[in-house]
């Protein structure tokens, strides 16, 4: 497919430019400045006057639930939801069933994605108490990094004691993505609140159990160990203002220790538990308004390096269980770009910073080759958005398999119009083109 996206405004590498882009054989062929009209022959001209063009969103933190948990979600359904949200590549976490902790499990998951995913894909492998030798055998170009649970979450993959330092020393040349919450604090608080609320509790208890203290203690210990071993540490879903004090604000290229913030922690705060209840129960917990506002501010100050979603669907029925029984996790991938564009429209983040944190930095940090930027010769992974058209979140157009969202009923003042993956239009105005499948990502560590 050969075409020209004409009269567009694109955001890329800290600049906003106008002009046109030619796409050929799945790649960005040539970039033309505003006023340049001498295009090559044989290209279909697609006029997109008024639209903004970004590199495709790279969501480096998702849970698509396949294999083993497909009553909640699967790679096909969630890649559709991702495409509808402008996401062109995903990196999925290992806590499926079976867990992605072996080369065999990794290969089986890649085989599913090759047949089912509308967008590009990569898979983390998970560290356990007994698989470090197996991890060392994996070809680094086939994985974005290793997921390390330093606090328990869905999947029971907690890594503790001397095994943590062994991992950091042996495999710290790869990105180690750490879930940081102190297990002892969480268990102590859980026991306390279960005794206080024997009839089941309520969602607002969640940040009182998974506290600021639990996050800060674990993050500080992980950073100390990474500094000691010179490991590449990426703190997942940072959720408190206090943790920001542990992070550097230098440019990404100079960092060995980096951090992610997830859209749910930028959008919601503790005051929202009364309205949404278990629907916004996630790990780490959504915390105070002050924490949320500090995280928003830190995006523009380089303390936070990437924006992900921790997209983690559960069925609506599972979320209706009593608080202590309801699973943690929120489906978010379809509306993450809408949320971030809304924060831009409220004056809280620039478009240039949005693209840096959601497109450029994930590609740099995980060594994703030839993606994440609008550059000649790079894969044509792109998203077109309209900042003048509204989007209403309605059940009929929620494409995640679980068919619910805490954002249901919200009206965004922006719209994801078209998503292009490897040069092909995968999504356009509530229509999917399912003949196009994504490609396996390769990583240059």
SVG drawing of the C-alpha trace seen along z (x, -y; Angstrom):
<svg xmlns="http://www.w3.org/2000/svg" viewBox="-24 -26 51 51">
<polyline fill="none" stroke="black" stroke-width="0.4" points="0.0,0.0 1.4,-3.4 -0.1,-6.6 0.5,-10.2 -0.9,-11.6 -1.2,-15.2 -1.9,-18.5 -1.2,-17.0 0.3,-18.4 2.7,-16.0 4.2,-15.9 7.6,-14.3 10.9,-14.7 9.9,-17.9 8.5,-19.7 5.2,-20.3 5.4,-20.5 3.0,-20.7 3.3,-18.9 2.9,-15.5 4.3,-12.0 4.5,-9.2 4.2,-5.6 5.4,-2.7 5.9,1.0 5.0,0.5 7.5,-2.2 7.7,-6.0 9.1,-6.7 9.6,-10.5 8.6,-13.5 7.7,-16.7 7.5,-20.1 4.6,-22.5 4.1,-23.8 6.1,-21.0 3.8,-19.4 6.1,-17.6 5.1,-14.1 6.1,-10.9 3.7,-9.4 1.6,-6.3 0.8,-7.3 -2.8,-7.6 -3.3,-11.1 -5.2,-11.0 -6.0,-14.5 -6.1,-14.8 -6.4,-18.5 -7.0,-19.4 -5.7,-16.2 -2.7,-15.7 -0.4,-12.8 1.6,-11.1 3.9,-8.1 1.9,-5.1 1.5,-4.7 3.7,-2.0 2.0,-0.7 4.8,1.0 2.6,2.4 -0.4,4.5 -2.1,7.7 -4.0,9.3 -4.8,12.5 -4.0,15.1 -3.4,18.0 -5.4,19.3 -7.5,16.3 -9.4,15.7 -12.8,15.3 -11.4,11.9 -9.6,10.9 -7.5,12.3 -4.9,11.0 -7.4,10.5 -10.0,8.6 -7.5,6.4 -5.4,5.6 -8.6,4.4 -9.2,2.1 -5.6,1.0 -5.9,0.1 -9.1,-1.9 -7.1,-3.9 -4.2,-4.7 -1.8,-2.0 0.3,-0.3 2.6,1.8 2.1,3.5 4.5,5.2 2.7,7.7 3.4,8.8 4.0,12.5 1.3,13.2 -0.9,15.3 -1.7,19.0 0.8,20.6 3.0,17.8 5.6,16.6 8.6,17.7 10.1,20.2 11.3,20.1 8.5,22.5 5.8,20.3 7.3,17.3 7.2,19.0 3.7,20.3 2.5,16.8 4.2,15.3 2.6,18.0 -0.8,16.9 -0.1,13.2 1.2,14.0 -2.2,15.3 -4.4,13.0 -2.9,9.5 -3.9,6.6 -0.9,4.6 2.8,5.2 3.7,7.3 6.4,8.2 6.3,10.2 8.2,9.8 9.3,12.9 8.9,13.1 11.4,13.8 10.6,16.4 12.4,17.9 13.8,20.7 14.0,19.7 17.1,17.4 19.1,20.0 16.2,20.3 16.1,16.5 19.8,16.4 19.2,18.7 16.7,16.4 17.8,14.4 17.8,10.8 16.6,9.6 13.3,11.5 12.2,9.8 11.8,6.2 13.0,7.1 12.3,9.0 9.3,8.4 10.1,8.5 7.4,8.6 8.8,7.1 5.2,6.9 2.5,9.6 -0.1,8.9 -2.2,11.0 -0.3,14.2 1.7,14.9 5.2,14.3 6.7,12.6 10.5,12.5 12.2,12.1 15.4,12.4 18.8,13.1 17.2,14.0 16.5,10.4 20.2,9.4 21.2,12.5 18.8,11.4 20.0,7.8 23.6,8.9 23.1,11.6 20.6,10.0 20.7,6.3 22.0,5.5 18.4,6.0 15.6,3.7 14.2,5.0 10.7,3.8 9.8,3.8 6.5,3.8 7.5,2.2 5.3,2.6 6.6,3.9 5.0,7.3 5.3,7.2 3.5,3.9 0.8,5.0 0.2,8.3 0.2,6.5 -2.3,3.9 -4.5,6.6 -4.7,8.5 -5.6,5.4 -8.4,4.2 -9.9,7.7 -10.2,7.8 -11.8,4.4 -14.2,5.1 -15.2,8.8 -18.2,8.2 -16.1,7.3 -14.8,3.7 -15.0,1.2 -12.7,-0.1 -11.5,-3.2 -9.5,-0.9 -7.2,0.0 -4.8,-2.9 -4.8,-2.3 -3.6,1.2 -1.3,0.7 0.1,-2.5 2.5,-5.3 4.9,-3.7 4.7,-0.3 5.5,-1.8 8.3,-4.1 10.1,-1.4 10.1,1.1 11.1,-1.5 13.9,-2.9 15.3,0.6 15.1,1.5 16.8,-1.7 19.6,-1.1 20.2,2.4 20.2,1.2 22.7,-1.5 24.9,1.1 24.8,3.6 24.6,1.0 21.4,2.7 18.9,1.2 15.9,0.7 12.5,-0.6 10.0,-1.2 6.5,-0.3 3.3,-2.2 4.8,-4.7 1.9,-6.1 3.1,-8.5 4.7,-12.0 7.1,-10.7 8.7,-8.2 9.4,-11.0 12.1,-12.3 14.1,-9.1 14.3,-9.7 16.6,-11.7 15.3,-14.4 18.1,-14.1 17.4,-13.1 16.5,-9.5 19.7,-8.8 21.8,-9.3 19.7,-7.1 20.1,-3.6 17.1,-4.0 13.8,-5.1 10.1,-5.1 6.7,-4.7 3.4,-6.3 0.1,-4.8 -2.8,-6.7 -5.1,-5.5 -2.8,-7.2 -2.8,-10.4 -6.6,-10.4 -8.2,-9.2 -7.5,-10.0 -8.6,-8.7 -11.8,-10.8 -13.1,-8.7 -13.4,-5.5 -16.8,-6.6 -18.1,-6.8 -16.4,-3.9 -15.6,-1.5 -13.9,1.7 -13.9,0.6 -10.8,-1.5 -9.2,1.0 -5.7,1.6 -2.2,2.4 -0.5,0.1 -3.6,-1.7 -4.8,-5.0 -3.9,-7.5 -4.5,-11.1 -5.2,-14.2 -1.9,-15.5 -0.1,-12.4 -2.0,-12.6 -1.2,-16.2 2.5,-15.6 2.7,-12.8 1.1,-15.0 3.7,-17.7 6.6,-15.3 5.9,-14.2 7.1,-17.6 10.1,-17.6 11.5,-14.2 11.3,-12.4 8.8,-10.1 10.0,-8.6 7.1,-6.5 3.3,-6.5 1.7,-3.1 -1.7,-1.7 -1.3,1.5 -4.3,2.5 -5.7,5.4 -9.2,6.5 -11.5,8.5 -15.1,9.4 -17.6,7.0 -19.0,9.8 -15.6,10.3 -15.3,6.6 -18.7,6.7 -17.4,9.1 -16.8,7.8 -13.8,5.6 -11.3,8.1 -12.3,10.7 -12.5,8.4 -9.5,8.6 -7.3,5.6 -7.0,4.2 -8.6,1.7 -9.1,2.0 -7.6,-1.2 -5.8,-0.8 -8.6,-2.0 -8.9,-5.4 -5.4,-6.1 -4.6,-8.5 -8.0,-10.2 -7.1,-10.8 -3.7,-12.2 -5.0,-14.4 -7.6,-15.7 -4.9,-16.5 -3.2,-18.4 -6.4,-20.3 -6.6,-21.3 -3.1,-22.7 -1.4,-20.0 0.9,-18.5 2.2,-19.5 1.7,-17.4 5.4,-17.2 5.8,-15.7 2.8,-13.4 4.5,-11.9 7.9,-11.7 6.5,-9.7 4.0,-7.5 6.0,-6.9 9.6,-7.9 10.7,-6.9 9.2,-3.3 11.1,-2.7 14.3,-4.0 14.1,-2.4 13.3,1.1 15.4,0.9 12.5,1.3 14.0,1.1 12.8,-1.3 9.6,-2.4 8.4,-5.1 9.3,-8.0 8.2,-9.7 11.4,-9.1 12.1,-8.1 12.8,-4.4 11.0,-3.7 7.9,-1.5 4.8,-3.4 3.1,-3.0 1.0,-6.2 -2.2,-7.5 -4.3,-10.4 -6.3,-12.4 -8.9,-15.2 -8.7,-17.7 -12.0,-19.3 -14.2,-16.2 -15.7,-14.6 -15.6,-10.9 -18.3,-9.5 -17.4,-6.4 -20.3,-4.0 -20.6,-0.3 -21.4,0.5 -18.0,-0.9 -15.9,0.5 -13.9,3.1 -12.2,4.9 -13.7,8.3 -14.9,7.4 -17.1,4.6 -16.9,2.2 -14.8,-0.9 -14.8,-3.2 -14.8,-6.0 -18.2,-4.9 -20.4,-8.0 -17.4,-10.4 -17.2,-12.6 -13.7,-13.4 -13.1,-16.6 -10.9,-14.7 -11.1,-11.7 -8.8,-8.9 -9.6,-8.8 -7.3,-6.4 -4.6,-3.9 -1.9,-2.8 0.2,0.3 3.0,1.2 1.6,-1.1 -1.9,0.4 -5.0,-1.3 -6.1,1.1 -8.7,-1.2 -10.8,-4.0 -13.8,-5.6 -15.2,-2.5 -14.3,-0.1 -11.5,2.5 -9.6,4.0 -8.7,7.4 -6.8,8.8 -3.7,6.8 -1.9,8.5 0.9,7.0 4.5,8.0 6.8,9.4 8.9,6.6 12.7,7.0 14.8,5.4 18.3,4.0 19.6,4.0"/>
</svg>
